[in-house]
Amino acid sequence: MTYWVYENWRAHGHRATVHREECGHCNDGAGQSGGTRADNGRWGGPYTSVDKAVAAAQATGGADRRCGSCKP
């Protein structure tokens, strides 16, 4: 299993959310509907462990969280 971090600069302020690869919000780093607008945020990963993904989320400087849907 791999994990991804979505760093978002617009919605809810600057935050970084950790997702499982199969999450519908993540879609293996492609985002919903197969794409993410570059002016909204960016995907980081894949990471081989949830601990590495959490560390990457914390390194963004935004509020870090875990996805409420896939619960990594």
Secondary structure, DSSP 8 states (H G I E B T S, - for coil): --EEEEEESSTTSSEEEEEETT-TTTTTTT-GGG---TTTEEEEEEESSHHHHHHHHHHTSSEEEE-TTT--
